[in-house]
Amino acid sequence: MAKQLKADSGDEAATRHHNIEAINKTIADAMDEVLALDRKIAEEKERHIKPLQDARKKKVRQMKADTNVSIQAFNAHYRVFKLNASAEDMTEEDDAGKLRDDLKIVYDAMAAGGQLDWVDAVQTEAAAAE
């Protein structure tokens, strides 16, 4: 919060007005500085992050072209792949083990008939409705 200042006159109304001016100046200065930082961040993103994002898009599109596997299917599996990779990066053995156990439970449940059979049923139903 802006530092409360007292007007030289000691008058309460003058002090309130003086504080409003100080607050307004502090806010205006902060906005100028934040805008400058946002512009710098945008420049750095354009220079460093955008090329990486473009390379990632190109790789995924190339995978689709090479395999005819949909990007949605790739991304669904990639999320799990990424979780497993993050388990490898974890420093606590218990955390990594818990994450892998959870992934196994989810895959076992899907393989046992739950979600994958449900997806098949929805697709069959949709095809029958056409």
C-alpha positions as CSV (number, residue, x, y, z in Angstrom):
1,M,0.0,0.0,0.0
2,A,1.2,3.5,-0.7
3,K,2.8,5.2,2.2
4,Q,0.4,7.6,3.9
5,L,1.7,11.1,3.8
6,K,0.7,14.2,5.7
7,A,0.3,17.5,4.0
8,D,2.4,20.3,5.5
9,S,-0.6,22.2,6.6
10,G,-1.8,19.5,9.0
11,D,-5.4,19.9,7.6
12,E,-7.2,16.5,7.4
13,A,-8.8,17.4,4.0
14,A,-5.5,18.5,2.6
15,T,-3.8,15.3,3.9
16,R,-6.5,13.2,2.2
17,H,-6.0,15.1,-1.1
18,H,-2.2,14.8,-0.7
19,N,-2.5,11.0,-0.2
20,I,-4.8,10.6,-3.2
21,E,-2.2,12.4,-5.4
22,A,0.6,10.2,-3.9
23,I,-1.5,7.1,-4.5
24,N,-2.4,8.1,-8.1
25,K,1.3,8.8,-8.9
26,T,2.4,5.5,-7.4
27,I,-0.3,3.7,-9.4
28,A,0.6,5.5,-12.6
29,D,4.3,4.8,-12.1
30,A,3.6,1.1,-11.4
31,M,1.5,0.9,-14.6
32,D,4.3,2.4,-16.7
33,E,6.8,-0.1,-15.2
34,V,4.5,-3.1,-15.5
35,L,3.7,-2.2,-19.1
36,A,7.5,-2.0,-19.9
37,L,8.0,-5.4,-18.3
38,D,5.0,-6.9,-20.2
39,R,6.5,-5.6,-23.4
40,K,9.9,-7.1,-22.6
41,I,8.2,-10.4,-21.7
42,A,6.4,-10.4,-25.0
43,E,9.7,-9.7,-26.9
44,E,11.4,-12.6,-25.0
45,K,8.5,-15.0,-25.7
46,E,8.6,-14.1,-29.4
47,R,12.3,-14.6,-29.5
48,H,12.7,-17.7,-27.4
49,I,9.4,-19.5,-26.7
50,K,7.6,-19.1,-30.0
51,P,10.3,-21.0,-32.0
52,L,10.0,-23.8,-29.5
53,Q,6.2,-23.9,-29.8
54,D,6.5,-23.9,-33.5
55,A,8.9,-26.8,-33.5
56,R,6.6,-28.7,-31.2
57,K,3.6,-28.1,-33.5
58,K,5.7,-29.2,-36.5
59,K,6.8,-32.4,-34.7
60,V,3.2,-33.3,-33.8
61,R,1.9,-32.5,-37.3
62,Q,4.7,-34.6,-38.8
63,M,3.8,-37.5,-36.5
64,K,0.2,-37.2,-37.7
65,A,1.3,-37.2,-41.4
66,D,3.6,-40.2,-40.9
67,T,1.1,-42.3,-38.9
68,N,-2.4,-41.0,-39.6
69,V,-3.0,-41.0,-35.8
70,S,-5.1,-38.1,-34.7
71,I,-3.5,-35.3,-32.8
72,Q,-6.2,-35.7,-30.1
73,A,-5.3,-39.3,-29.6
74,F,-1.6,-38.5,-29.5
75,N,-2.2,-35.7,-27.0
76,A,-4.3,-38.0,-24.8
77,H,-1.5,-40.5,-24.6
78,Y,1.1,-37.8,-24.3
79,R,-0.4,-36.5,-21.1
80,V,0.1,-39.9,-19.5
81,F,3.6,-40.2,-21.0
82,K,4.4,-36.7,-19.6
83,L,3.2,-37.7,-16.1
84,N,5.3,-40.8,-16.2
85,A,8.3,-38.7,-17.2
86,S,7.7,-36.3,-14.4
87,A,7.6,-39.3,-12.0
88,E,11.2,-40.0,-13.2
89,D,12.2,-36.5,-12.3
90,M,10.7,-36.6,-8.8
91,T,13.2,-36.6,-6.0
92,E,11.0,-38.3,-3.5
93,E,10.7,-42.0,-4.2
94,D,7.3,-42.2,-2.5
95,D,5.9,-39.4,-4.7
96,A,7.1,-41.1,-7.9
97,G,5.8,-44.4,-6.8
98,K,2.4,-43.0,-5.9
99,L,2.1,-41.3,-9.3
100,R,3.0,-44.5,-11.1
101,D,0.6,-46.5,-9.0
102,D,-2.2,-44.0,-9.8
103,L,-1.4,-44.3,-13.5
104,K,-1.5,-48.1,-13.3
105,I,-4.8,-48.0,-11.5
106,V,-6.3,-45.8,-14.2
107,Y,-5.0,-47.9,-17.0
108,D,-6.1,-51.1,-15.3
109,A,-9.6,-49.7,-14.8
110,M,-9.9,-48.7,-18.4
111,A,-8.6,-52.0,-19.6
112,A,-11.0,-53.9,-17.4
113,G,-13.9,-52.5,-19.4
114,G,-14.9,-49.3,-17.8
115,Q,-14.0,-46.2,-19.9
116,L,-12.8,-47.8,-23.1
117,D,-15.9,-50.0,-23.4
118,W,-18.0,-46.9,-22.7
119,V,-16.2,-45.0,-25.5
120,D,-16.8,-47.9,-27.9
121,A,-20.5,-48.0,-26.9
122,V,-20.9,-44.3,-27.6
123,Q,-19.2,-44.6,-30.9
124,T,-21.4,-47.6,-31.9
125,E,-24.5,-45.7,-30.8
126,A,-23.5,-42.6,-32.8
127,A,-22.8,-44.7,-35.9
128,A,-26.1,-46.5,-35.5
129,A,-28.0,-43.2,-35.3
130,E,-26.5,-42.0,-38.6
